[in-house]
Amino acid sequence: MKIINEKGKLFGIINVFDLMVLLVIIAGLIFIGSRINFNQSETAIEEQKMEITFLIEEVRFATVEAMTIGDKLYEYDTNLYFGEVVAFEYENHPVFIETDSGELVKVLNDERFDIYVTVESNVVKGPFNVSIATKRVAVGRHLTLLGRYAAVDGVVVKMVEKND
């Protein structure tokens, strides 16, 4: 008995082309099945208040003046409510200048400022992340927020859970 007969069938049962298509479909199903996480965590998602501090670097004084305590901030991409400004402080932005001797000296720039903005938000804590609006929030994450008079791009530098 031939392995492939004159009609192109393997052992006289199935066409070789049909077998290859069937094997590709099975391989695809196995790949998709391996990507699905069947071991879902049973940890409940909870809502909680949190204070998040952002560092907004090297802005003009007009941006400093545009920030006020009590401002409502919104997430830039979706315009969803992000939180309320509960505190902010600013300082001159440091710049390092090389002297004639080659030494680096820290000098404060009088025209640019760094702002630390603390926002109180309702966060959604999942088993693996914290989210506000549609964004994951974590220390080191860059986010763009909109206020009434300013749009700022900042990096999260501190996250503190609030116990009411």
LINGI-V879757 format. One line per field, one symbol per residue. psi: psi as a letter, one per 20 degrees, with the letter a starting at -180 (. if undefined). Layout:
BEGIN
psi->???
END
This chain:
BEGIN
psi->pqgpaijjqpkjgqqgghgggghggggghggghhipoimqqjpqpqqqqqpppqpoqlrrhhhghipqpiqpqqpghikqpgappiqqqrrqpqqppprhijqpppqppiiqqppoppppqoqooahirpqpdjpppqpippqpqpagjqpqorppiqppppo.
END
